[in-house]
Amino acid sequence: MLPLHSSTSSNDLRSIADGSQDEHGQAVLSILWRFRYLVAICVVIGVGVGHWYHRQKPAQYQATSKLMFRSDAPMALDTSTGLIRGGLPSGQLLKSLINSRAIVGRVKNDRQLREVAAVRGLTDREVMRLVRQRIRFDSVTDLKDSHDRLIAVLSFEHDDPQVCEAAVDAVSRAIGAHFQEERESTINEFTRLINKAQDKLLPQQLALERDYKEFRREAPLEWDTQGNVINPHRQHYDHLQTMRQGLERRRRQLGTELTFVTNMRTQQRHPELVARVISELSDEAHDLGDVPFGMRKLMDVKEDIGIQQIEIEKSLVPLKIKLEQMQMAFGASHPEVVSLSTQIEASQRRLHELNLMGQQRRKEIAPEDLPTEDGSSPTNKSNASELVDAFICGLQERLKVTQKEIDDLDLQIEAEKRAADELKHFEEDESSYKRRIASVQGMLIQLEEQLAGLKLIDMDGGIIVDQLWGSGGAARIGPDQKKDLLAGGMIGFILGGILSILIEFWSMTFRSADEVQRALRAPVLTHIPVDSSRVKAHDSMDGENGSSLCDKISVVHRPHSPAAEAVRAVRTAIMLERKKNGSQVFQITSPLPGDGKSTLAANVGCSIAQTGKTTLLIDLDLRSPRLSLRFNLQSDKGLANVLNGEIGISEAIHETSIDYLDVLPCGPLPANPAEALTMPDLVEIIAWARDRYDCIIVDTPPLLMVSDPSIVASYVDAAIMVMRIAHRCKPNAKEALSMLRWSGTRVIGVVINKLSPRNQAYKASASGGYQSIGYGYGDKYRRRYQREVNSKDTYMIKAKGSTHRVDGPELDLEADAVVDPVDMAETGAVKTPTFK
């Protein structure tokens, strides 16, 4: 036996893996087609039930009324609120309104509806339920056709025509009354809002305005003509800041001129030149002038004192004018007026002091001598020097006066700032009053805008309901026979489909060759059809070659039949396996009895022998042997006798009428078949056959019935499983193939046997199909074996550890050539015994 490895070739596994990615199981349409007669019967029953139901249904009537909903207020966008005003609601909203309590609650109290005999005895809740269930609202036009017009049809269905007519009219009246009441309710709501605004907002506004007036009388603040609040101290503070900025600029200017004159006086040796530059460039040297000899009188001592006084008064004119304006505007007691008066008096006083100082200085430096014609006065130089010094001294004094004025202003600014801060809380109160008054006014304005946007003047409009036509009586509309028959047929079709799927699930069978390959992970070698042309006598054989064979051997009796061609496909698979892996011993088994394993083994053996290869058929089905029946052989001598050491192997082998084909039958039925198959002698017999035959076919019992096939699987090189498409064949086949793989046997493939061309259950090809073949099994196989054993004498095989006389007196197997089948299964090799 060759070493054990995977039972499926890589190509087969690849094809099976690709197939497993396809659709798992059968499609629903294929299941329905397979059980189409059952589905058709269910459809017919459903149509019959629909017809019966149609006969039982009472007559149905319908009353219809057409309504038009219109709005006098066109649709518009309110910019203040962002809401759409006017127009009509959509048909879906109106449909929801019809079924609401606002409408149905009015219908239950309608007097005309209550007078109908069929409604008179109903309670309010029953009437409301009846209206909600039977009323129908369908819009004929949509808002895209018109935003202020919508036409709808109102209908009611019932088995009483009077109820239909009365209900439609009652609902129409309820809709009109609802919108009329809604308009009146809106008017009342607007009136309530107006009264509430007048009662709350207006008194609040008046109170705020009264408090604000009282605040203005008591607060130490001022207001301009526009009503803006003025803090006088802050205003004076801003004015003083402006004045200080001017004095600061003046101080910087004086400082710059003083630095300039001082530098000139220090660097120049000629005072006359310095005096003349000062008279030309300096703004403060207003009393310097030109002389014919480069310098005239440096100081006009004869200047009139009155003219100087006039000049001083001219400089104070703008301040006096501003003082008069402020006195007229704010009064003499205003802090800013008082401050400005103080500033004017201080300026006059300082200017008079400066004037007096200037006059005194002019007297001191008055020239005693006048220059000569050539300009060389002896006193010019000294006068110019004194004049420059006096000018520098004047700049210094003016700078001191300016700085003192800035200091005085700083004190006034600080005082005004503190006073302005003290009035700050009055300003905050004033702002608070204004905010509250503006808030109340804004609320009043917003309310007025909303009321104006809602068009209070046109409140008599809104949504108006017009009845285009009334019910005009009820018309009969049902029952609809076509609808009932169609519904019954659909229900029957659905039930038939469900039954088909349940039957398909319960059958647990294969429906196609692809499904067999995906489920078993093994290729399908061939499909052997049922041989309907089988005869008891040979039709095509001449002489006596096939006369002793069973008519089930189609390759001999009917070599051109489809069954014979299918057997040749199995032979081809065996030859390819033999060429590829060197296999020599092949096991043929099946999951259950009746699958045709013995018939297939006989046909395959004949087919291989017909190719000229020596073939041996071994019947290892020690419970129900069938090979002797297929070849019409005597069953008194066979494998059992060899295992018991009674005869040699060559004596137990029977020649057949087929050239190159021998058969080793079972012989007498053993009482311990499972123990017989585990004896080491069986390994020696197979090894002996390997040396003498090209191909050995072993027939074994069904895998799911006994453990014998699993024992034999450890002795062979490869196996072929035969199965039938029957009820529960899928789980049986999976279990049987798992047992073969577990024993380590290479599985060549699966053969589908007894496939009837008329059955469409098994899809052998793209155009084939499966149909379930009913098969039941239980203890039938075992009972048959027990009957045959009980009808004959018990033949007990005793194990001796080795087989003697397996090939006559001249061939004995050595005792040390015994091979333990368990060791062989573990190591994967067969020890070939040596013969004497």
CORDAGI-V555027 format. One record per residue. N is the residue number from 1. SS is DSSP state (alpha for helix, beta for strand, coil for the rest). PSI is psi as a letter, one per 30 degrees, with the letter a starting at -180 (* if undefined). NEAR is the number of other ideal C-beta (glycine too) atoms within 8 Angstrom. Layout:
N|SS|PSI|NEAR, N|SS|PSI|NEAR
This chain:
1|coil|k|10, 2|coil|l|8, 3|coil|k|5, 4|coil|k|8, 5|coil|a|5, 6|coil|k|6, 7|coil|f|11, 8|coil|k|11, 9|coil|l|6, 10|alpha|e|5, 11|alpha|e|6, 12|alpha|e|11, 13|alpha|e|11, 14|alpha|e|8, 15|alpha|e|10, 16|alpha|e|14, 17|alpha|e|8, 18|alpha|e|8, 19|alpha|f|10, 20|alpha|f|8, 21|coil|f|5, 22|coil|a|8, 23|coil|k|4, 24|coil|j|5, 25|coil|a|5, 26|coil|k|8, 27|coil|l|7, 28|alpha|e|8, 29|alpha|e|6, 30|alpha|e|9, 31|alpha|e|13, 32|alpha|e|12, 33|alpha|e|7, 34|alpha|e|14, 35|coil|h|13, 36|alpha|e|8, 37|alpha|e|6, 38|alpha|e|11, 39|alpha|e|13, 40|alpha|e|9, 41|alpha|e|9, 42|alpha|e|13, 43|alpha|e|12, 44|alpha|e|9, 45|alpha|e|9, 46|alpha|e|15, 47|alpha|e|12, 48|alpha|e|9, 49|alpha|e|11, 50|alpha|e|15, 51|alpha|e|12, 52|alpha|e|8, 53|alpha|e|10, 54|alpha|e|11, 55|alpha|f|6, 56|alpha|f|5, 57|coil|k|9, 58|coil|l|5, 59|coil|k|7, 60|beta|k|12, 61|beta|l|14, 62|beta|k|12, 63|beta|k|16, 64|beta|k|9, 65|beta|k|14, 66|beta|k|12, 67|beta|l|14, 68|beta|k|12, 69|beta|k|13, 70|beta|l|11, 71|beta|k|14, 72|coil|f|8, 73|coil|j|11, 74|coil|l|8, 75|coil|k|9, 76|beta|l|8, 77|beta|k|7, 78|coil|j|11, 79|coil|f|5, 80|coil|e|8, 81|coil|f|7, 82|coil|g|6, 83|coil|l|6, 84|beta|k|8, 85|beta|k|12, 86|coil|a|9, 87|coil|a|11, 88|coil|l|12, 89|coil|l|5, 90|coil|l|8, 91|alpha|e|11, 92|alpha|e|6, 93|alpha|e|8, 94|alpha|e|14, 95|alpha|e|10, 96|alpha|e|8, 97|alpha|e|12, 98|alpha|e|12, 99|coil|g|9, 100|coil|l|8, 101|alpha|f|6, 102|alpha|e|8, 103|alpha|e|14, 104|alpha|e|13, 105|alpha|e|9, 106|alpha|e|12, 107|alpha|e|15, 108|coil|f|11, 109|coil|g|7, 110|coil|k|12, 111|alpha|e|6, 112|alpha|e|9, 113|alpha|e|14, 114|alpha|f|9, 115|coil|f|7, 116|coil|k|12, 117|alpha|e|5, 118|alpha|f|8, 119|alpha|f|12, 120|alpha|e|8, 121|coil|g|3, 122|coil|k|7, 123|coil|l|5, 124|alpha|e|6, 125|alpha|e|6, 126|alpha|e|8, 127|alpha|e|13, 128|alpha|e|13, 129|alpha|e|8, 130|alpha|e|12, 131|alpha|e|14, 132|alpha|e|9, 133|alpha|e|6, 134|alpha|f|10, 135|beta|k|13, 136|beta|k|9, 137|beta|j|11, 138|beta|k|7, 139|beta|k|12, 140|coil|e|7, 141|coil|l|8, 142|coil|l|8, 143|coil|f|10, 144|coil|f|3, 145|coil|e|6, 146|coil|k|7, 147|coil|f|8, 148|coil|g|11, 149|beta|k|11, 150|beta|k|14, 151|beta|k|12, 152|beta|l|14, 153|beta|k|13, 154|beta|k|15, 155|beta|l|12, 156|beta|k|15, 157|beta|k|11, 158|beta|l|14, 159|coil|f|6, 160|coil|j|9, 161|alpha|e|10, 162|alpha|e|10, 163|alpha|e|12, 164|alpha|e|16, 165|alpha|e|12, 166|alpha|e|14, 167|alpha|e|17, 168|alpha|e|16, 169|alpha|e|13, 170|alpha|e|12, 171|alpha|e|15, 172|alpha|e|14, 173|alpha|e|10, 174|alpha|e|13, 175|alpha|e|13, 176|alpha|e|10, 177|alpha|e|9, 178|alpha|e|12, 179|alpha|e|12, 180|alpha|e|8, 181|alpha|e|8, 182|alpha|e|10, 183|alpha|e|13, 184|alpha|e|8, 185|alpha|e|8, 186|alpha|e|10, 187|alpha|e|9, 188|alpha|e|8, 189|alpha|e|8, 190|alpha|e|12, 191|alpha|e|8, 192|alpha|e|8, 193|alpha|e|10, 194|alpha|e|9, 195|alpha|e|8, 196|alpha|e|8, 197|alpha|e|12, 198|alpha|e|8, 199|alpha|f|7, 200|alpha|e|8, 201|alpha|e|11, 202|alpha|e|10, 203|alpha|e|8, 204|alpha|e|9, 205|alpha|e|12, 206|alpha|e|8, 207|alpha|e|8, 208|alpha|e|12, 209|alpha|e|9, 210|alpha|e|8, 211|alpha|e|9, 212|alpha|e|11, 213|alpha|e|8, 214|alpha|e|8, 215|alpha|e|11, 216|alpha|e|10, 217|alpha|e|6, 218|alpha|f|5, 219|coil|k|9, 220|coil|h|4, 221|coil|l|13, 222|beta|l|7, 223|beta|k|8, 224|coil|a|7, 225|coil|f|3, 226|coil|f|4, 227|coil|g|5, 228|coil|k|6, 229|beta|k|8, 230|beta|k|9, 231|coil|j|12, 232|alpha|e|12, 233|alpha|e|13, 234|alpha|e|10, 235|alpha|e|10, 236|alpha|e|12, 237|alpha|e|12, 238|alpha|e|8, 239|alpha|e|9, 240|alpha|e|13, 241|alpha|e|9, 242|alpha|e|8, 243|alpha|e|10, 244|alpha|e|12, 245|alpha|e|8, 246|alpha|e|8, 247|alpha|e|12, 248|alpha|e|9, 249|alpha|e|8, 250|alpha|e|9, 251|alpha|e|12, 252|alpha|e|8, 253|alpha|e|9, 254|alpha|e|13, 255|alpha|e|9, 256|alpha|e|8, 257|alpha|e|12, 258|alpha|e|12, 259|alpha|e|8, 260|alpha|e|10, 261|alpha|e|15, 262|alpha|e|9, 263|alpha|e|8, 264|alpha|e|11, 265|alpha|e|12, 266|alpha|e|6, 267|alpha|f|5, 268|coil|k|9, 269|coil|f|2, 270|coil|j|8, 271|alpha|e|12, 272|alpha|e|11, 273|alpha|e|9, 274|alpha|e|14, 275|alpha|e|15, 276|alpha|e|12, 277|alpha|e|9, 278|alpha|e|14, 279|alpha|f|11, 280|alpha|e|6, 281|alpha|e|7, 282|coil|k|11, 283|coil|f|6, 284|coil|f|10, 285|coil|h|10, 286|coil|f|5, 287|coil|g|6, 288|coil|k|11, 289|coil|a|8, 290|coil|l|8, 291|coil|l|10, 292|coil|e|5, 293|coil|h|7, 294|coil|f|8, 295|coil|j|11, 296|coil|a|7, 297|coil|k|8, 298|coil|f|11, 299|coil|k|9, 300|coil|j|7, 301|coil|f|9, 302|coil|g|4, 303|coil|k|8, 304|coil|k|6, 305|alpha|e|8, 306|alpha|e|6, 307|alpha|e|8, 308|alpha|e|12, 309|alpha|e|9, 310|alpha|e|8, 311|alpha|e|8, 312|alpha|e|12, 313|alpha|e|8, 314|alpha|e|7, 315|alpha|f|8, 316|alpha|f|12, 317|alpha|e|8, 318|alpha|e|6, 319|alpha|e|11, 320|alpha|e|9, 321|alpha|e|8, 322|alpha|e|9, 323|alpha|e|12, 324|alpha|e|8, 325|alpha|e|8, 326|alpha|e|12, 327|alpha|e|11, 328|alpha|e|5, 329|alpha|e|5, 330|alpha|f|8, 331|coil|l|6, 332|coil|f|6, 333|coil|g|5, 334|coil|k|11, 335|alpha|e|10, 336|alpha|e|12, 337|alpha|e|14, 338|alpha|e|10, 339|alpha|e|11, 340|alpha|e|12, 341|alpha|e|9, 342|alpha|e|8, 343|alpha|e|10, 344|alpha|e|12, 345|alpha|e|8, 346|alpha|e|10, 347|alpha|e|11, 348|alpha|e|10, 349|alpha|e|8, 350|alpha|e|9, 351|alpha|e|11, 352|alpha|e|9, 353|alpha|e|8, 354|alpha|e|11, 355|alpha|e|12, 356|alpha|e|8, 357|alpha|e|9, 358|alpha|e|10, 359|alpha|e|10, 360|alpha|e|8, 361|alpha|e|9, 362|alpha|e|11, 363|alpha|e|8, 364|alpha|e|6, 365|coil|g|12, 366|coil|k|8, 367|coil|k|10, 368|coil|e|4, 369|coil|k|7, 370|coil|l|5, 371|coil|l|9, 372|coil|a|7, 373|coil|e|3, 374|coil|g|5, 375|coil|g|11, 376|coil|i|7, 377|coil|k|9, 378|coil|f|6, 379|coil|f|9, 380|alpha|e|12, 381|alpha|e|10, 382|alpha|e|7, 383|alpha|e|11, 384|alpha|e|15, 385|alpha|e|9, 386|alpha|e|9, 387|alpha|e|14, 388|alpha|e|14, 389|alpha|e|9, 390|alpha|e|10, 391|alpha|e|15, 392|alpha|e|12, 393|alpha|e|8, 394|alpha|e|10, 395|alpha|e|13, 396|alpha|e|9, 397|alpha|e|10, 398|alpha|e|11, 399|alpha|e|12, 400|alpha|e|8, 401|alpha|e|10, 402|alpha|e|12, 403|alpha|e|9, 404|alpha|e|8, 405|alpha|e|10, 406|alpha|e|12, 407|alpha|e|8, 408|alpha|e|9, 409|alpha|e|12, 410|alpha|e|9, 411|alpha|e|8, 412|alpha|e|10, 413|alpha|e|12, 414|alpha|e|8, 415|alpha|e|8, 416|alpha|e|14, 417|alpha|e|10, 418|alpha|e|8, 419|alpha|e|10, 420|alpha|e|12, 421|alpha|e|7, 422|alpha|f|7, 423|coil|g|13, 424|alpha|e|9, 425|alpha|f|6, 426|alpha|e|10, 427|alpha|e|11, 428|alpha|e|8, 429|alpha|e|10, 430|alpha|e|13, 431|alpha|e|8, 432|alpha|e|8, 433|alpha|e|12, 434|alpha|e|9, 435|alpha|e|8, 436|alpha|e|9, 437|alpha|e|12, 438|alpha|e|8, 439|alpha|e|8, 440|alpha|e|12, 441|alpha|e|9, 442|alpha|e|8, 443|alpha|e|10, 444|alpha|e|12, 445|alpha|e|8, 446|alpha|e|9, 447|alpha|e|11, 448|alpha|e|8, 449|alpha|e|9, 450|alpha|e|11, 451|alpha|e|11, 452|alpha|e|8, 453|alpha|e|10, 454|coil|f|8, 455|coil|i|9, 456|alpha|f|8, 457|alpha|e|4, 458|alpha|h|8, 459|coil|f|11, 460|coil|f|5, 461|coil|c|9, 462|coil|a|12, 463|beta|k|10, 464|beta|k|10, 465|beta|k|11, 466|beta|k|7, 467|beta|j|11, 468|beta|e|7, 469|beta|l|6, 470|coil|a|8, 471|coil|e|11, 472|coil|g|5, 473|coil|l|7, 474|coil|k|12, 475|beta|k|7, 476|beta|k|8, 477|beta|f|8, 478|beta|l|8, 479|coil|l|10, 480|coil|j|7, 481|alpha|e|8, 482|alpha|e|6, 483|alpha|e|8, 484|alpha|e|14, 485|alpha|e|12, 486|alpha|e|9, 487|alpha|e|9, 488|alpha|e|15, 489|alpha|e|12, 490|alpha|e|9, 491|alpha|e|11, 492|alpha|e|15, 493|alpha|e|12, 494|alpha|e|8, 495|alpha|e|10, 496|alpha|e|16, 497|alpha|e|12, 498|alpha|e|8, 499|alpha|e|11, 500|alpha|e|14, 501|alpha|e|10, 502|alpha|e|8, 503|alpha|e|10, 504|alpha|e|11, 505|alpha|e|7, 506|alpha|f|6, 507|alpha|e|9, 508|coil|h|9, 509|coil|l|13, 510|coil|k|12, 511|coil|f|12, 512|beta|l|11, 513|alpha|e|13, 514|alpha|e|9, 515|alpha|e|11, 516|alpha|e|13, 517|alpha|e|14, 518|alpha|e|12, 519|alpha|e|10, 520|alpha|f|10, 521|coil|h|9, 522|coil|k|14, 523|coil|l|10, 524|beta|j|12, 525|beta|e|11, 526|beta|l|11, 527|beta|j|11, 528|beta|j|13, 529|beta|l|11, 530|coil|k|8, 531|coil|i|11, 532|coil|f|4, 533|coil|g|6, 534|coil|k|9, 535|coil|l|8, 536|coil|f|3, 537|coil|l|6, 538|coil|k|10, 539|coil|f|7, 540|coil|f|7, 541|coil|k|10, 542|coil|k|3, 543|coil|b|4, 544|coil|g|6, 545|coil|e|9, 546|coil|g|12, 547|coil|f|9, 548|coil|g|8, 549|coil|l|16, 550|coil|k|9, 551|coil|f|9, 552|coil|f|10, 553|coil|i|14, 554|alpha|f|14, 555|alpha|f|12, 556|alpha|e|12, 557|alpha|e|14, 558|coil|i|13, 559|coil|f|9, 560|coil|g|6, 561|coil|l|10, 562|alpha|e|7, 563|alpha|e|13, 564|alpha|e|14, 565|alpha|e|9, 566|alpha|e|13, 567|alpha|e|16, 568|alpha|e|10, 569|alpha|e|10, 570|alpha|e|15, 571|alpha|e|12, 572|alpha|e|8, 573|alpha|e|13, 574|alpha|e|16, 575|alpha|e|10, 576|alpha|e|8, 577|alpha|e|13, 578|alpha|e|11, 579|alpha|e|5, 580|alpha|e|6, 581|alpha|g|9, 582|coil|g|7, 583|coil|k|12, 584|coil|e|11, 585|beta|k|14, 586|beta|k|17, 587|beta|k|14, 588|beta|j|15, 589|beta|a|16, 590|beta|l|14, 591|coil|e|13, 592|coil|l|12, 593|coil|l|10, 594|coil|g|7, 595|coil|f|13, 596|coil|g|12, 597|alpha|e|13, 598|alpha|e|12, 599|alpha|e|11, 600|alpha|e|16, 601|alpha|e|14, 602|alpha|e|15, 603|alpha|e|15, 604|alpha|e|14, 605|alpha|e|14, 606|alpha|e|14, 607|alpha|e|14, 608|alpha|e|15, 609|alpha|e|14, 610|coil|f|8, 611|coil|f|8, 612|coil|g|5, 613|coil|k|9, 614|coil|k|10, 615|beta|k|15, 616|beta|k|15, 617|beta|k|14, 618|beta|k|13, 619|beta|j|16, 620|coil|g|13, 621|coil|i|14, 622|coil|f|14, 623|coil|e|11, 624|coil|i|10, 625|coil|k|15, 626|coil|f|11, 627|alpha|e|17, 628|alpha|e|15, 629|alpha|e|8, 630|alpha|f|13, 631|coil|g|13, 632|coil|h|8, 633|coil|l|10, 634|coil|k|6, 635|coil|g|11, 636|coil|f|6, 637|coil|k|10, 638|coil|a|16, 639|alpha|e|15, 640|alpha|e|15, 641|alpha|e|12, 642|alpha|e|17, 643|alpha|f|13, 644|coil|f|8, 645|coil|g|9, 646|coil|e|5, 647|coil|l|8, 648|coil|l|11, 649|alpha|e|12, 650|alpha|f|9, 651|alpha|f|8, 652|alpha|f|15, 653|beta|k|10, 654|beta|k|11, 655|beta|k|6, 656|coil|l|11, 657|coil|f|8, 658|coil|k|12, 659|coil|k|4, 660|coil|g|8, 661|beta|k|13, 662|beta|l|12, 663|beta|k|16, 664|beta|j|15, 665|coil|l|15, 666|coil|e|15, 667|coil|a|12, 668|coil|k|11, 669|coil|k|14, 670|beta|l|11, 671|coil|f|8, 672|coil|i|8, 673|alpha|e|12, 674|alpha|e|10, 675|alpha|e|9, 676|alpha|e|13, 677|alpha|f|12, 678|coil|f|8, 679|coil|k|10, 680|alpha|f|11, 681|alpha|e|14, 682|alpha|e|13, 683|alpha|e|14, 684|alpha|e|16, 685|alpha|e|16, 686|alpha|e|15, 687|alpha|e|13, 688|alpha|e|13, 689|alpha|e|14, 690|alpha|e|12, 691|alpha|f|6, 692|alpha|f|7, 693|coil|k|11, 694|coil|e|6, 695|beta|k|13, 696|beta|k|13, 697|beta|k|14, 698|beta|k|14, 699|beta|k|16, 700|coil|l|13, 701|coil|l|13, 702|coil|k|15, 703|coil|e|14, 704|coil|f|8, 705|coil|e|9, 706|coil|l|9, 707|coil|g|6, 708|alpha|e|15, 709|alpha|e|15, 710|alpha|e|12, 711|alpha|e|12, 712|alpha|f|13, 713|coil|f|14, 714|coil|f|13, 715|coil|f|14, 716|coil|l|14, 717|coil|e|11, 718|beta|l|16, 719|beta|l|15, 720|beta|k|18, 721|beta|k|17, 722|beta|k|13, 723|beta|l|15, 724|beta|l|13, 725|coil|j|14, 726|beta|a|10, 727|coil|k|11, 728|coil|g|9, 729|alpha|f|15, 730|alpha|e|10, 731|alpha|e|8, 732|alpha|e|12, 733|alpha|e|16, 734|alpha|e|10, 735|alpha|e|11, 736|alpha|e|16, 737|alpha|e|14, 738|alpha|e|8, 739|alpha|e|11, 740|alpha|e|17, 741|alpha|e|10, 742|alpha|e|7, 743|coil|f|10, 744|coil|g|9, 745|coil|k|14, 746|beta|k|14, 747|beta|j|15, 748|beta|e|11, 749|beta|a|12, 750|beta|k|16, 751|beta|k|16, 752|beta|j|15, 753|beta|l|11, 754|beta|h|10, 755|beta|j|13, 756|coil|k|9, 757|coil|f|6, 758|coil|f|4, 759|coil|k|11, 760|coil|g|9, 761|beta|e|12, 762|beta|j|17, 763|beta|i|11, 764|coil|f|9, 765|coil|a|6, 766|coil|f|4, 767|coil|g|3, 768|coil|a|11, 769|beta|l|10, 770|beta|l|15, 771|coil|k|11, 772|coil|k|10, 773|beta|j|12, 774|coil|k|6, 775|coil|k|10, 776|coil|k|5, 777|coil|l|8, 778|coil|c|4, 779|coil|g|5, 780|alpha|e|8, 781|alpha|e|12, 782|alpha|e|8, 783|alpha|e|8, 784|alpha|e|9, 785|alpha|e|11, 786|alpha|e|8, 787|alpha|e|8, 788|alpha|e|10, 789|alpha|e|10, 790|alpha|f|6, 791|alpha|f|5, 792|coil|l|9, 793|coil|k|3, 794|coil|k|6, 795|beta|j|10, 796|coil|k|7, 797|coil|k|12, 798|coil|k|5, 799|coil|k|7, 800|coil|g|8, 801|coil|f|6, 802|coil|l|12, 803|coil|k|12, 804|coil|k|8, 805|coil|h|11, 806|coil|f|14, 807|coil|h|10, 808|coil|l|8, 809|coil|f|4, 810|coil|f|4, 811|coil|j|12, 812|coil|k|8, 813|beta|k|14, 814|coil|k|10, 815|alpha|e|7, 816|alpha|g|4, 817|alpha|g|12, 818|coil|k|13, 819|coil|k|13, 820|coil|k|8, 821|alpha|f|13, 822|alpha|e|7, 823|alpha|e|8, 824|alpha|e|16, 825|alpha|e|11, 826|alpha|e|6, 827|alpha|f|6, 828|coil|g|10, 829|coil|l|7, 830|coil|k|11, 831|coil|j|8, 832|coil|j|7, 833|coil|l|12, 834|coil|k|6, 835|beta|k|10, 836|coil|*|6
